[in-house]
Amino acid sequence: MEPSKRVQSINLSEIRKMFEMAGEDSINLGLGEPDFNTPKHIIEAASNAMREGFTHYTSNMGILELREAITHKFKVDNGINTSPESVLVTVGASEAIYMCMQALVNPGDEVLIPDPGFLSYNACVSLAGGIPRGIPLNMENDLRMIAEDVNERITKKTKAIMLNSPSNPTGSVMKKEDIKAISEIADDNGIYLISDEVYEKIVYNNVHHSPGKFCENAITINGFSKSYAMTGFRIGYVTANLEITEELLKIHQYTTACASSMVQKAALAALEGPQNNISEMVSEFKRRRDLVVNRLNGMGIECSSPHGAFYIFPKINNPEAFVKAGLKKGVVMVQGKAFGAHGKDHVRLSYATSYNQLEDAMDRLESINYKF
């Protein structure tokens, strides 16, 4: 007896492996988790829900008032006209990605994914029996996905295109013209367009654009982990046209039943409460980004300032040796190859940790005297 060949073909996360290797005094630049505390009014909403006995199952779709708030958010922030009946509350954006692949992809279908891209995309496509096809993100395009690269990789087997802007791991932000053009490609070819927008609020001097306002076949995924520092709450959401949402619900119903009841109340408080925490967090992330970029450039590592998220993805000579040398100095990074074949000459550094720790981490990396 042996496990499913689909599961055997999937590797455990390289990010988590690096996390496990870290010593007590290590500075972890590997995990993509904001170091900020969840705003107090959000925590209080969850606490109140538990004290008031709101601890039972909810509707599979999620509580109505949260779906109404998400519908309003989509319209105001993203220009997407949807309805509570087409919104599904999930256990994080990760569940939403998995649901999409299970509900939409048949064995042998191809899904275009960014390369380098978030490692769950490749795994979720494969677990659904699909074939992930990487769209190279090139340095000359500032590691952004562009329409021309997408269009030339469309085949009769292409079932869906996966977008992620701002991007993990590159920090790039797609331009409006490419979002619109890729939306047209999807509609013209009858292809699903799945947009992972969990970093939408973390942008610097740029504007986030959602394909959902341009594309009839768009599926928009978002969550609360990054914008509201709610990673441990595991709460996300997805919207699509009603026909697609009904298929997604089948997967959701038989995997998780519903998102946590009290966490849904916390998510509602996040959307309806003060939003100043986001701007303060983004301002601090920008300060940290500038620190890391300037220090890396000073070491001879050429890297431009990313326009979103909280990652830097510099190209570097012998990244494997650099990551190992950094680990010996107590700095945890992730090799770019974990995010796809076109990431092999890069490393990913997360600056979602304190400014003081980042200064210490840069001092340690500089002491390596590495030949870049």
Residue pairs with C-beta under 8 A, 6 or more apart in sequence:
2 8
6 126
6 127
6 129
7 127
9 126
10 123
10 126
10 127
11 123
13 119
13 338
14 119
14 334
14 335
14 338
15 30
15 31
15 32
15 119
15 334
15 338
18 30
18 323
18 327
18 332
18 333
18 334
19 28
19 30
19 31
19 332
21 327
21 332
22 28
22 30
22 327
22 330
22 332
23 330
25 330
26 327
26 330
26 331
26 332
27 330
27 331
27 332
27 353
27 357
27 358
27 360
27 361
27 364
28 332
28 350
28 353
29 331
29 332
29 333
29 349
29 350
29 351
29 353
29 358
29 361
30 332
30 333
30 334
30 348
30 350
31 350
31 352
32 168
32 226
32 309
32 310
32 311
32 350
32 352
33 225
33 231
33 350
33 352
34 226
34 229
34 231
34 281
34 310
34 352
35 352
35 353
35 354
36 229
36 277
36 281
36 284
37 229
38 228
38 229
38 230
38 233
39 228
39 229
39 270
39 273
39 274
39 277
41 269
41 273
41 274
42 228
42 230
42 266
42 269
42 270
42 273
43 266
44 269
45 265
45 266
45 268
45 269
46 233
46 262
46 263
46 265
46 266
48 265
49 55
49 261
49 262
49 265
49 266
50 262
54 261
54 262
54 265
55 261
55 262
56 261
57 257
57 258
57 261
58 258
58 259
58 261
58 264
59 258
60 249
60 252
60 253
60 257
60 258
61 67
61 85
61 87
61 88
61 89
61 249
61 258
62 87
62 88
62 89
62 237
62 258
62 259
62 264
63 89
63 261
63 264
63 265
63 268
64 84
65 268
66 89
66 264
66 265
66 267
66 268
66 271
67 84
67 87
67 89
67 237
68 84
69 268
69 271
69 272
70 84
70 87
70 89
70 237
70 239
70 271
71 82
71 83
71 84
71 87
71 239
72 271
73 271
74 80
74 81
74 82
74 87
74 212
74 220
74 239
75 81
75 82
77 200
78 197
78 200
78 210
78 212
78 213
78 220
79 210
79 212
79 213
80 210
80 212
80 213
80 218
80 220
80 239
82 212
82 239
83 242
85 242
85 245
86 239
86 240
86 241
86 242
86 245
87 237
87 238
87 239
87 245
88 96
88 237
88 238
88 239
88 245
88 248
88 249
88 252
89 235
89 236
89 237
89 258
89 259
89 264
89 267
90 96
90 99
90 223
90 235
90 236
90 237
90 238
90 252
90 256
90 259
91 234
91 235
91 236
91 256
91 259
91 260
92 223
92 225
92 234
92 235
92 236
93 196
93 198
93 221
93 222
93 223
93 225
93 236
94 120
94 236
95 236
95 252
95 255
95 256
96 221
96 223
96 236
96 237
96 238
96 248
97 120
97 121
97 124
97 194
97 196
97 221
98 120
98 124
98 127
98 251
98 255
99 238
99 248
99 251
99 252
99 255
100 124
100 160
100 192
100 194
100 219
100 221
100 238
100 248
101 111
101 124
101 125
101 127
101 128
101 130
102 124
102 127
102 128
102 251
103 244
103 247
103 248
103 250
103 251
104 159
104 160
104 192
104 244
104 247
105 111
105 125
105 128
105 129
105 130
105 159
105 160
106 129
106 130
106 159
107 128
107 129
107 130
108 129
108 130
108 131
108 157
109 129
109 130
109 131
109 157
109 158
109 159
109 160
110 130
110 131
110 132
110 133
110 155
110 157
110 158
110 159
111 121
111 125
111 130
111 131
111 132
111 133
111 158
111 159
111 160
111 161
111 162
112 133
112 134
112 135
112 150
112 153
112 154
112 158
112 160
112 161
112 162
113 121
113 122
113 125
113 132
113 133
113 134
113 135
113 162
113 340
114 121
114 134
114 135
114 137
114 145
114 162
114 163
114 164
114 167
114 340
115 134
115 135
115 136
115 137
115 339
115 340
115 341
115 342
115 343
116 137
116 143
116 169
116 170
116 313
116 336
116 339
116 340
116 342
116 343
116 346
117 134
117 137
117 162
117 164
117 167
117 168
117 169
117 339
117 340
118 164
118 168
118 169
118 196
118 339
119 338
119 339
121 132
121 162
121 164
122 132
122 340
125 131
125 132
126 132
130 159
131 157
133 153
133 158
134 340
134 341
134 342
135 145
135 149
135 150
135 153
136 149
136 342
137 143
137 144
137 145
137 167
137 170
137 172
137 342
138 149
138 342
139 315
142 172
142 304
142 307
143 167
143 170
143 171
143 172
143 313
144 165
144 167
144 172
144 173
144 174
144 175
144 178
145 163
145 165
145 174
145 178
145 182
146 178
147 177
147 178
147 181
147 182
147 185
150 161
150 182
150 185
151 185
154 185
154 189
154 191
158 189
158 191
159 191
159 192
160 191
160 192
160 193
160 194
161 182
161 185
161 186
161 191
161 192
161 193
161 194
162 194
162 196
163 174
163 179
163 182
163 193
163 194
163 195
163 196
163 211
164 195
164 196
164 197
165 172
165 173
165 174
165 179
165 195
165 197
165 199
165 208
165 209
165 308
166 172
166 173
166 199
166 200
166 202
166 203
166 208
166 306
166 307
166 308
166 309
167 173
167 174
167 199
167 308
167 309
167 311
168 199
168 309
168 311
169 311
169 313
169 334
169 336
169 339
169 343
169 346
169 348
170 306
170 311
170 313
171 306
171 307
171 308
171 309
171 310
171 311
171 312
171 313
172 306
172 307
172 308
173 203
173 206
173 208
173 307
173 308
174 209
176 207
176 209
179 209
179 210
179 211
179 214
180 211
180 214
182 193
182 211
183 193
183 211
183 214
183 215
183 218
184 214
184 215
185 191
186 192
186 193
186 211
186 215
186 217
186 218
187 215
187 216
187 217
190 217
191 217
192 217
192 219
192 244
193 211
193 215
193 217
193 218
193 219
194 218
194 219
194 221
195 210
195 211
195 212
195 218
195 219
195 220
195 221
196 221
197 208
197 210
197 220
197 221
197 222
198 221
198 222
198 223
198 225
198 226
198 227
198 236
199 226
199 308
199 309
200 208
200 210
200 222
200 227
201 208
201 226
201 227
201 278
201 282
202 226
202 227
202 281
202 282
202 285
202 308
202 309
202 310
203 282
203 307
203 308
204 282
204 285
204 286
204 289
204 305
204 306
204 307
204 308
205 307
206 307
206 308
208 308
210 218
210 220
211 218
211 220
212 218
212 220
212 239
216 241
217 241
218 240
219 238
219 239
219 240
219 244
219 248
220 238
220 239
220 240
221 236
221 237
221 238
222 236
222 237
222 238
223 235
223 236
223 237
224 230
224 233
224 235
224 236
224 267
224 270
225 231
225 233
225 234
225 235
225 236
226 309
227 278
228 270
228 277
228 278
229 277
229 281
230 266
230 267
230 270
233 260
233 263
233 266
233 267
234 259
234 260
234 263
235 259
235 260
235 263
235 264
235 266
235 267
238 245
238 248
239 245
240 248
284 355
285 310
285 351
285 352
287 355
288 310
288 351
288 353
288 355
288 358
289 305
289 306
289 310
289 312
289 351
290 305
291 351
291 355
291 358
291 359
291 362
292 312
292 349
292 351
292 358
292 362
293 303
293 304
293 305
293 312
295 362
295 365
295 366
296 303
296 312
296 314
296 362
297 303
298 366
299 365
299 366
299 370
299 372
300 372
301 314
301 316
301 372
302 314
302 315
303 312
303 313
303 314
303 315
306 312
306 313
310 350
310 351
310 352
311 348
311 349
311 350
311 351
312 348
312 349
312 351
313 336
313 343
313 346
313 347
313 348
313 349
314 346
314 347
314 349
315 345
315 346
316 322
316 345
316 346
316 347
316 372
317 371
317 372
319 335
319 336
319 337
319 344
319 345
319 346
319 347
320 335
321 370
322 333
322 347
322 368
322 370
323 333
323 334
323 335
323 347
325 368
325 370
326 332
326 333
326 364
326 365
326 368
327 333
329 364
329 365
329 367
329 368
330 364
331 361
331 364
331 365
333 347
333 348
333 349
334 347
334 348
335 343
335 344
335 346
335 347
335 348
336 343
336 344
336 345
336 346
336 347
336 348
337 343
337 344
338 348
339 348
351 358
353 361
